[in-house]
Amino acid sequence: MLRLTMILLMAGGLSAIAQPVVRPVPDQLVELGPKAFILDDPTLQLTFAQVAAMPDSAFRLSRQQKLNFGHTTSRIWLKFHLDNPLNESLFLLFMTQDADYVDLYTISETGAVAAHHSGMLRPFENRYFLTNTVVLPLGQRPRTVFLALRDDNILHFSVLLAPVRPVVEHLQEETLFNGAVMGLMLVMVVINLFVYGLVRDRVYLLYAVYITLSCLTFLSFEGLLYNLLWRSAPALNNGRLYLLITALTFGAAIWFSMNFLRTRDFLPGFYRYFIGLLSLVALTTLLRLLDVPGLERIFYGLTLIGFLSLLVLGGRTYRQGYRPARYYLLAWSFYIVGAMTSVLGLLDIIPFTHLWVVYGYQIGAACEATLLTLALADRLQTYQDDYQSAQALALQRAGENEQLLVRNNKLLEEKLQYEHHQEPLPVEMRNLLRTMKEDRDRIRKLAIPTLDGMLLFPVGDITWLEAAGSYTTIHFSNQRTVLASRGLAEFEHLCSEGEAFFRTHKSSIVNLNHVVKYLRGEGGQVVLNDGATVDVSRRAKPDLMKRLVGEE
């Protein structure tokens, strides 16, 4: 008899373990993941009646807080046993926005069955609450709940149980937080479009495009595009549109970063690397849009590599002395830390309960948008400082030039006297005339269009000009620079006959009066008196050598 009693107690204990019961808690969200029974249906043929007739032993019990099925083509069935001691209706909060099909079947204590169908590929009006987050009604006395889920992409989600009050509080909190993040990012877009309208620097336009696409990615990820833009067209939520928006955002981030950090000039190797990476992402996106399966992991792997590479690029550019890169580096650090925090929470590596974990991506994106705007403002300040320094030097030269004018007038009078007597000019006079020509070059001013206006600067104080995309960086003898809002081709006239300037390379023009040394090589390099070293192309080398040795 004692042995029989022990067997019955053990059987009862095993039955309790095999059939965990979920009970709601007042004013709290209860995680259902660890108490879910799971059944895979790779055939997609099982009906609710067939699944409901199966015993618990046909299912496997989950122990995960977050249910992660990866990339699966199966239909996933979840089964929960509930006991509601509360005197109010219960709801399931489905914490993912991109599940294509979500089917709920509730069996009450009386045996009545209620069904509710939702998901991204179902009409928006099917939702119990018309919000981006799926909320499923269970009624007041649910006994057994079945959920059937299917998605063509990665299926990763959590299911929360609660009465109506904590559900509404969660939806309000989520709406306010997402609204604040979106409002901040849109303000950044407006600010940078306004600055672009003033200075016509395309970096600000590229940044506005990137933030706009980031907003679209965020809205798509949160399911808000379905809510706001195409409620009557659920077919647009097939996952491929989100992939396309993400790819465009990634491309905009890369293109903005390379222009802002002047990668083509400072780190041409990185520039070629990012062009290759963009090509791979574009190819992967195109293949996925053509319904080639299994490319999501490759796509997201490439984008992760790209964002980490941008962090490395910011550090390398900052070490090369480009001051605005410090804000860029900080901005990307916040973005990557925020995104990785959310990913680690979704993978159950860190608890997905704290505000910084749940909204890590949103916080990182908001910090990134703000800091990158500061970086662009610092970029303007850098150009403003260089402009003011160059302007101060220009005023100094203006005073010196007045003295040169007096001296040149005297030399001109002596030359006219010699010509009047038809006598040959002595060597000393020829040297003086050469000096006078050089002084005239110093007096002659070059109009330099900048982001702030027009700067008139003596040509003789320009040491060299460097291509910077569609702009030109002009280096002066006081080792300061000014960014001209014109391409290098606009200054090609400086290299005309009789001028001291020479185009040593497709990206540089050098004032030969400031060259102090030539370094041998395939094309070689010239060293200027301010310490700068400028490359010489193989094609330009012969003409340069003639100019340097004084041959015509």
PECOR-V814652 format. One record per residue. N is the residue number from 1. RES is the residue in three letters. SS is DSSP state (H for helix, E for strand, L for the rest). PHI is phi in degrees with one decimal (NA if undefined). D_CENTER is the distance of its C-alpha to the mean C-alpha in Angstrom with 2 decimals. Layout:
BEGIN
n	res	ss	phi	d_center
N	RES	SS	PHI	D_CENTER
N	RES	SS	PHI	D_CENTER
END
This chain:
BEGIN
n	res	ss	phi	d_center
1	MET	L	NA	72.29
2	LEU	H	-62.9	70.08
3	ARG	H	-64.8	68.32
4	LEU	H	-62.8	67.69
5	THR	H	-62.9	66.27
6	MET	H	-62.3	63.85
7	ILE	H	-63.4	62.71
8	LEU	H	-64.3	62.11
9	LEU	H	-63.7	60.16
10	MET	H	-65.1	57.94
11	ALA	H	-62.9	57.41
12	GLY	H	-62.6	56.53
13	GLY	H	-65.1	54.07
14	LEU	H	-64.5	52.39
15	SER	H	-64.0	52.28
16	ALA	H	-65.8	50.57
17	ILE	H	-69.6	47.99
18	ALA	H	-74.1	47.50
19	GLN	L	-124.9	47.18
20	PRO	L	-66.0	44.96
21	VAL	E	-108.9	45.20
22	VAL	E	-98.5	42.44
23	ARG	L	-121.5	43.59
24	PRO	L	-71.1	41.52
25	VAL	L	-120.0	41.35
26	PRO	L	-57.0	41.81
27	ASP	L	59.9	38.71
28	GLN	L	-137.8	36.46
29	LEU	L	-97.1	34.07
30	VAL	E	-105.4	35.52
31	GLU	E	-75.7	33.49
32	LEU	L	-97.6	35.32
33	GLY	H	-50.8	33.56
34	PRO	H	-67.1	36.18
35	LYS	H	-114.5	39.04
36	ALA	L	-93.6	37.92
37	PHE	E	-90.6	40.08
38	ILE	E	-120.1	38.10
39	LEU	E	-136.4	39.40
40	ASP	E	-90.1	37.67
41	ASP	E	-123.1	38.89
42	PRO	L	-69.2	37.82
43	THR	L	-82.2	40.39
44	LEU	L	61.3	38.97
45	GLN	L	-106.4	42.65
46	LEU	L	-68.5	43.51
47	THR	L	-97.3	44.47
48	PHE	H	-61.4	44.44
49	ALA	H	-60.8	48.22
50	GLN	H	-67.9	48.05
51	VAL	H	-68.7	45.38
52	ALA	H	-65.5	47.21
53	ALA	L	-78.9	50.40
54	MET	L	-78.3	48.95
55	PRO	L	-74.7	49.78
56	ASP	H	-60.2	47.25
57	SER	H	-66.1	48.15
58	ALA	H	-78.0	46.44
59	PHE	L	-102.5	43.09
60	ARG	E	-114.4	41.28
61	LEU	E	-86.2	40.39
62	SER	L	-83.2	36.80
63	ARG	L	-120.3	36.17
64	GLN	L	-90.5	32.40
65	GLN	L	-67.8	30.89
66	LYS	L	-104.3	27.98
67	LEU	E	-87.7	29.19
68	ASN	E	-125.7	27.16
69	PHE	E	-109.9	28.58
70	GLY	E	62.3	25.69
71	HIS	E	-89.4	25.79
72	THR	L	-128.1	29.31
73	THR	L	-98.2	31.35
74	SER	L	-79.2	34.00
75	ARG	E	-92.6	34.80
76	ILE	E	-99.7	34.61
77	TRP	E	-103.7	37.43
78	LEU	E	-118.5	37.40
79	LYS	E	-128.7	40.62
80	PHE	E	-129.2	41.23
81	HIS	E	-101.9	44.57
82	LEU	E	-119.4	44.60
83	ASP	L	-138.2	47.16
84	ASN	L	-108.3	46.69
85	PRO	L	-81.2	48.95
86	LEU	L	-79.7	47.26
87	ASN	L	-96.0	48.96
88	GLU	L	-154.3	45.89
89	SER	L	-70.1	43.68
90	LEU	E	-113.7	40.76
91	PHE	E	-139.0	37.33
92	LEU	E	-103.7	34.71
93	LEU	E	-102.4	31.10
94	PHE	E	-93.2	29.01
95	MET	L	-87.4	25.67
96	THR	L	-163.7	23.49
97	GLN	L	-107.6	22.59
98	ASP	L	-114.2	22.33
99	ALA	L	-73.9	25.83
100	ASP	L	-65.7	27.53
101	TYR	E	-131.9	31.04
102	VAL	E	-129.1	32.36
103	ASP	E	-118.3	36.17
104	LEU	E	-113.1	38.13
105	TYR	E	-129.5	41.86
106	THR	E	-116.5	43.74
107	ILE	E	-106.3	47.32
108	SER	E	-83.9	49.11
109	GLU	L	-62.2	52.08
110	THR	L	-87.0	54.42
111	GLY	L	91.5	52.92
112	ALA	L	-71.1	51.34
113	VAL	E	-111.1	48.14
114	ALA	E	-120.8	45.29
115	ALA	E	-121.7	42.32
116	HIS	E	-145.3	38.94
117	HIS	E	-121.4	36.34
118	SER	E	-146.3	32.66
119	GLY	L	123.5	29.28
120	MET	L	-70.3	26.48
121	LEU	L	-99.9	28.88
122	ARG	L	-111.5	31.64
123	PRO	L	-55.6	32.39
124	PHE	H	-62.7	30.64
125	GLU	H	-67.2	34.12
126	ASN	H	-69.7	35.08
127	ARG	L	-74.2	33.18
128	TYR	L	-65.9	35.46
129	PHE	L	-105.1	33.08
130	LEU	L	-80.4	31.05
131	THR	L	-129.3	27.72
132	ASN	L	-68.7	24.56
133	THR	L	-84.6	25.88
134	VAL	E	-77.7	28.88
135	VAL	E	-119.3	32.06
136	LEU	E	-115.9	35.24
137	PRO	E	-81.3	38.76
138	LEU	E	-110.8	41.31
139	GLY	E	85.3	44.29
140	GLN	L	-91.1	46.53
141	ARG	L	-128.6	48.27
142	PRO	E	-75.9	46.06
143	ARG	E	-109.8	47.54
144	THR	E	-133.7	45.39
145	VAL	E	-123.1	41.91
146	PHE	E	-118.7	40.43
147	LEU	E	-120.3	36.81
148	ALA	E	-115.1	35.96
149	LEU	E	-126.6	32.30
150	ARG	E	-149.5	30.84
151	ASP	L	-153.5	27.37
152	ASP	L	-79.5	26.33
153	ASN	L	-109.0	23.16
154	ILE	E	-70.0	22.86
155	LEU	E	-103.7	25.29
156	HIS	E	-143.8	24.38
157	PHE	E	-160.7	25.62
158	SER	L	-135.7	28.00
159	VAL	E	-122.2	31.08
160	LEU	E	-117.2	32.44
161	LEU	E	-112.4	36.00
162	ALA	E	-168.5	37.12
163	PRO	E	-71.8	39.39
164	VAL	H	-67.1	38.03
165	ARG	H	-62.1	37.47
166	PRO	H	-63.6	34.74
167	VAL	H	-64.2	33.06
168	VAL	H	-64.1	32.98
169	GLU	H	-60.7	31.85
170	HIS	H	-64.1	28.90
171	LEU	H	-63.6	27.93
172	GLN	H	-65.7	28.32
173	GLU	H	-61.5	26.25
174	GLU	H	-64.4	23.41
175	THR	H	-64.3	23.68
176	LEU	H	-63.8	23.81
177	PHE	H	-66.6	20.85
178	ASN	H	-62.8	18.60
179	GLY	H	-64.5	20.10
180	ALA	H	-64.5	19.41
181	VAL	H	-63.5	15.69
182	MET	H	-64.3	15.51
183	GLY	H	-61.2	17.84
184	LEU	H	-62.4	15.88
185	MET	H	-66.3	12.65
186	LEU	H	-67.8	15.04
187	VAL	H	-61.3	16.82
188	MET	H	-62.6	13.83
189	VAL	H	-62.3	13.60
190	VAL	H	-62.9	17.36
191	ILE	H	-59.1	17.51
192	ASN	H	-73.4	15.24
193	LEU	H	-66.4	17.11
194	PHE	H	-63.6	20.28
195	VAL	H	-63.6	19.52
196	TYR	H	-60.6	18.73
197	GLY	H	-62.3	22.10
198	LEU	H	-82.6	23.80
199	VAL	H	-105.0	22.64
200	ARG	L	57.8	21.41
201	ASP	L	-93.9	18.69
202	ARG	H	-66.8	16.23
203	VAL	H	-59.4	13.31
204	TYR	H	-69.0	13.65
205	LEU	H	-67.1	13.88
206	LEU	H	-62.2	10.73
207	TYR	H	-68.1	8.88
208	ALA	H	-62.7	11.06
209	VAL	H	-64.7	10.35
210	TYR	H	-62.7	6.57
211	ILE	H	-65.3	7.79
212	THR	H	-61.5	10.69
213	LEU	H	-67.2	9.24
214	SER	H	-62.2	7.46
215	CYS	H	-61.7	11.07
216	LEU	H	-64.9	12.62
217	THR	H	-62.7	11.04
218	PHE	H	-62.5	12.22
219	LEU	H	-64.2	15.50
220	SER	H	-68.5	16.07
221	PHE	H	-61.6	15.61
222	GLU	L	-83.4	17.99
223	GLY	L	78.5	20.39
224	LEU	H	-78.7	20.34
225	LEU	H	-62.9	19.95
226	TYR	H	-61.2	23.25
227	ASN	H	-68.5	24.76
228	LEU	H	-93.4	23.78
229	LEU	L	-114.1	23.77
230	TRP	L	-137.2	25.82
231	ARG	L	-59.6	28.29
232	SER	L	-89.7	30.87
233	ALA	L	-133.1	28.84
234	PRO	H	-63.3	27.91
235	ALA	H	-61.6	27.75
236	LEU	H	-70.1	24.26
237	ASN	H	-92.4	23.11
238	ASN	L	-77.4	23.94
239	GLY	L	95.8	20.58
240	ARG	H	-70.8	19.94
241	LEU	H	-64.7	18.45
242	TYR	H	-62.1	15.88
243	LEU	H	-62.7	15.14
244	LEU	H	-64.4	14.88
245	ILE	H	-62.6	12.50
246	THR	H	-62.8	10.20
247	ALA	H	-63.4	10.73
248	LEU	H	-64.4	10.12
249	THR	H	-63.8	6.70
250	PHE	H	-61.5	6.01
251	GLY	H	-62.5	8.13
252	ALA	H	-65.1	6.80
253	ALA	H	-63.3	3.55
254	ILE	H	-64.7	6.67
255	TRP	H	-66.7	9.05
256	PHE	H	-61.1	7.96
257	SER	H	-62.0	7.79
258	MET	H	-66.8	11.08
259	ASN	H	-74.5	12.65
260	PHE	H	-65.7	11.98
261	LEU	L	-88.5	13.21
262	ARG	L	53.1	15.81
263	THR	H	-63.0	15.40
264	ARG	H	-62.7	18.06
265	ASP	H	-89.9	20.52
266	PHE	H	-80.4	19.95
267	LEU	L	-135.7	18.98
268	PRO	H	-60.6	19.93
269	GLY	H	-63.4	20.06
270	PHE	H	-64.5	16.35
271	TYR	H	-60.1	15.89
272	ARG	H	-65.9	18.19
273	TYR	H	-61.5	16.60
274	PHE	H	-69.8	13.15
275	ILE	H	-62.7	15.24
276	GLY	H	-63.9	17.13
277	LEU	H	-65.2	14.28
278	LEU	H	-62.0	12.99
279	SER	H	-64.8	16.68
280	LEU	H	-65.4	17.10
281	VAL	H	-64.4	14.34
282	ALA	H	-63.0	15.93
283	LEU	H	-65.4	19.33
284	THR	H	-62.2	18.64
285	THR	H	-63.4	17.35
286	LEU	H	-61.9	20.42
287	LEU	H	-63.6	22.78
288	ARG	H	-68.2	21.63
289	LEU	H	-65.6	22.11
290	LEU	L	-90.1	25.54
291	ASP	L	71.3	26.29
292	VAL	L	-74.5	26.26
293	PRO	L	-80.0	26.19
294	GLY	L	73.9	24.66
295	LEU	L	-102.1	21.37
296	GLU	H	-61.7	19.03
297	ARG	H	-63.0	19.22
298	ILE	H	-63.9	18.58
299	PHE	H	-60.3	15.51
300	TYR	H	-69.5	13.94
301	GLY	H	-65.4	15.27
302	LEU	H	-64.7	13.64
303	THR	H	-66.6	10.09
304	LEU	H	-63.4	11.07
305	ILE	H	-59.9	12.49
306	GLY	H	-63.1	9.53
307	PHE	H	-66.9	7.34
308	LEU	H	-66.7	10.75
309	SER	H	-65.4	11.44
310	LEU	H	-63.8	8.72
311	LEU	H	-63.9	10.58
312	VAL	H	-63.9	13.75
313	LEU	H	-60.4	12.91
314	GLY	H	-60.5	12.41
315	GLY	H	-64.7	15.70
316	ARG	H	-65.6	17.52
317	THR	H	-66.5	16.76
318	TYR	H	-64.4	17.89
319	ARG	H	-66.0	20.99
320	GLN	L	-83.1	21.82
321	GLY	L	97.8	22.32
322	TYR	L	-84.9	19.43
323	ARG	L	-60.8	19.52
324	PRO	L	-60.2	16.33
325	ALA	H	-66.8	14.41
326	ARG	H	-67.2	15.82
327	TYR	H	-67.7	13.80
328	TYR	H	-60.1	10.55
329	LEU	H	-61.6	11.90
330	LEU	H	-66.3	12.92
331	ALA	H	-62.9	9.77
332	TRP	H	-67.6	7.92
333	SER	H	-62.3	11.39
334	PHE	H	-61.3	11.67
335	TYR	H	-62.9	8.62
336	ILE	H	-68.5	9.94
337	VAL	H	-63.0	13.45
338	GLY	H	-63.4	13.13
339	ALA	H	-65.7	11.86
340	MET	H	-66.2	14.48
341	THR	H	-62.1	17.06
342	SER	H	-64.4	16.94
343	VAL	H	-63.3	17.18
344	LEU	H	-63.8	20.08
345	GLY	H	-67.4	21.71
346	LEU	H	-65.3	21.59
347	LEU	L	-89.0	23.17
348	ASP	L	65.6	25.88
349	ILE	L	-79.4	25.27
350	ILE	L	-125.7	25.06
351	PRO	L	-61.7	26.72
352	PHE	L	-93.8	24.80
353	THR	L	-125.7	26.69
354	HIS	L	-77.2	25.19
355	LEU	H	-55.2	23.00
356	TRP	H	-69.5	20.30
357	VAL	H	-88.2	20.31
358	VAL	H	-61.6	20.63
359	TYR	L	-111.3	17.89
360	GLY	H	-59.8	15.76
361	TYR	H	-63.8	12.57
362	GLN	H	-63.0	13.32
363	ILE	H	-64.0	14.26
364	GLY	H	-61.7	11.25
365	ALA	H	-66.1	8.97
366	ALA	H	-65.6	11.77
367	CYS	H	-63.7	12.11
368	GLU	H	-61.5	8.59
369	ALA	H	-60.5	9.19
370	THR	H	-67.6	12.65
371	LEU	H	-69.5	12.26
372	LEU	H	-68.5	9.95
373	THR	H	-64.9	12.70
374	LEU	H	-62.8	15.21
375	ALA	H	-62.7	13.80
376	LEU	H	-68.1	14.33
377	ALA	H	-65.6	17.68
378	ASP	H	-65.2	18.60
379	ARG	H	-63.2	17.94
380	LEU	H	-61.6	20.42
381	GLN	H	-64.7	22.79
382	THR	H	-61.3	22.78
383	TYR	H	-65.6	23.81
384	GLN	H	-66.0	26.30
385	ASP	H	-63.0	27.88
386	ASP	H	-63.7	28.28
387	TYR	H	-63.8	29.75
388	GLN	H	-64.4	32.22
389	SER	H	-64.2	33.26
390	ALA	H	-65.8	33.89
391	GLN	H	-65.6	35.76
392	ALA	H	-63.3	37.96
393	LEU	H	-65.1	38.82
394	ALA	H	-62.9	39.63
395	LEU	H	-64.6	42.07
396	GLN	H	-62.6	43.66
397	ARG	H	-66.2	44.15
398	ALA	H	-60.5	45.65
399	GLY	H	-65.3	48.44
400	GLU	H	-65.0	49.08
401	ASN	H	-67.8	49.24
402	GLU	H	-61.4	52.03
403	GLN	H	-66.8	54.12
404	LEU	H	-66.1	53.31
405	LEU	H	-61.6	54.56
406	VAL	H	-61.1	57.90
407	ARG	H	-64.5	58.21
408	ASN	H	-67.9	57.42
409	ASN	H	-61.5	60.00
410	LYS	H	-66.4	62.62
411	LEU	H	-64.1	61.76
412	LEU	H	-64.7	61.91
413	GLU	H	-62.3	65.40
414	GLU	H	-64.7	66.63
415	LYS	H	-63.2	65.31
416	LEU	H	-64.8	67.12
417	GLN	H	-64.5	70.32
418	TYR	H	-64.9	70.19
419	GLU	H	-65.3	69.55
420	HIS	H	-65.5	72.45
421	HIS	L	-87.4	74.83
422	GLN	L	51.7	73.39
423	GLU	L	-103.9	73.06
424	PRO	L	-64.7	70.45
425	LEU	L	-76.3	67.58
426	PRO	L	-70.3	67.85
427	VAL	H	-58.2	65.04
428	GLU	H	-59.8	64.30
429	MET	H	-70.7	63.84
430	ARG	H	-62.2	61.54
431	ASN	H	-63.6	59.39
432	LEU	H	-66.4	59.42
433	LEU	H	-65.2	58.38
434	ARG	H	-63.8	55.47
435	THR	H	-63.5	54.47
436	MET	H	-64.0	54.80
437	LYS	H	-63.6	52.43
438	GLU	H	-65.2	49.83
439	ASP	H	-66.2	50.36
440	ARG	H	-65.1	49.86
441	ASP	H	-63.2	46.54
442	ARG	H	-70.4	45.58
443	ILE	H	-74.1	46.80
444	ARG	L	-63.1	44.97
445	LYS	E	-107.8	41.64
446	LEU	E	-106.6	38.45
447	ALA	E	-81.9	36.48
448	ILE	E	-112.0	32.82
449	PRO	E	-73.8	30.50
450	THR	E	-119.4	27.74
451	LEU	L	-66.5	25.10
452	ASP	L	-97.8	27.94
453	GLY	L	158.3	30.81
454	MET	E	-118.4	33.30
455	LEU	E	-113.6	34.45
456	LEU	E	-96.4	37.83
457	PHE	E	-135.1	38.11
458	PRO	E	-57.8	40.98
459	VAL	H	-61.7	40.32
460	GLY	H	-64.7	42.08
461	ASP	H	-89.2	39.59
462	ILE	E	-85.2	36.70
463	THR	E	-88.8	36.35
464	TRP	E	-164.2	33.71
465	LEU	E	-120.6	30.91
466	GLU	E	-125.5	27.61
467	ALA	E	-66.6	25.34
468	ALA	E	-135.6	21.75
469	GLY	L	68.3	20.41
470	SER	L	-87.8	22.04
471	TYR	E	-119.3	23.17
472	THR	E	-136.7	25.75
473	THR	E	-92.1	26.05
474	ILE	E	-104.9	29.75
475	HIS	E	-99.1	31.31
476	PHE	E	-112.8	34.49
477	SER	L	-68.4	37.47
478	ASN	L	-92.6	36.58
479	GLN	L	63.8	33.40
480	ARG	L	-104.1	31.18
481	THR	E	-132.8	28.76
482	VAL	E	-135.7	27.86
483	LEU	E	-90.9	25.06
484	ALA	E	-86.9	26.92
485	SER	L	-85.3	25.29
486	ARG	L	-138.9	27.07
487	GLY	L	-73.4	26.65
488	LEU	H	-62.6	29.00
489	ALA	H	-61.0	31.30
490	GLU	H	-67.5	32.26
491	PHE	H	-107.6	33.98
492	GLU	H	-64.1	35.82
493	HIS	H	-63.8	39.03
494	LEU	H	-65.8	39.25
495	CYS	H	-93.7	40.27
496	SER	L	-69.2	43.29
497	GLU	L	-59.5	46.79
498	GLY	L	89.0	48.15
499	GLU	L	-92.9	44.83
500	ALA	L	-87.9	43.72
501	PHE	E	-95.4	40.19
502	PHE	E	-144.6	39.27
503	ARG	E	-86.7	36.20
504	THR	E	-82.0	35.82
505	HIS	E	-159.7	32.69
506	LYS	L	-63.7	30.49
507	SER	L	-114.7	28.06
508	SER	E	-154.0	30.72
509	ILE	E	-125.6	33.94
510	VAL	E	-118.4	36.27
511	ASN	E	-83.9	39.16
512	LEU	H	-64.6	41.99
513	ASN	H	-66.5	43.86
514	HIS	H	-105.2	41.31
515	VAL	E	-80.3	41.42
516	VAL	E	-116.2	43.33
517	LYS	E	-162.3	42.86
518	TYR	E	-116.4	42.04
519	LEU	E	-105.6	40.69
520	ARG	L	-68.2	41.83
521	GLY	L	167.9	39.58
522	GLU	L	-56.5	38.85
523	GLY	L	-111.1	37.88
524	GLY	L	91.2	38.14
525	GLN	E	-144.0	36.66
526	VAL	E	-113.3	38.05
527	VAL	E	-106.7	38.00
528	LEU	E	-95.7	38.13
529	ASN	L	-71.9	40.10
530	ASP	L	-95.5	37.03
531	GLY	L	94.7	36.08
532	ALA	L	-71.3	33.33
533	THR	E	-116.9	33.49
534	VAL	E	-120.4	32.70
535	ASP	E	-70.1	32.74
536	VAL	L	-119.9	35.48
537	SER	L	-74.5	35.23
538	ARG	H	-62.4	38.14
539	ARG	H	-69.9	39.17
540	ALA	H	-82.9	39.33
541	LYS	H	-59.2	41.24
542	PRO	H	-58.8	44.82
543	ASP	H	-65.7	44.60
544	LEU	H	-64.0	43.04
545	MET	H	-62.6	45.92
546	LYS	H	-62.1	48.43
547	ARG	H	-66.3	46.95
548	LEU	H	-69.6	46.85
549	VAL	H	-91.8	50.51
550	GLY	L	86.5	51.66
551	GLU	L	-83.6	52.73
552	GLU	L	-104.9	52.76
END
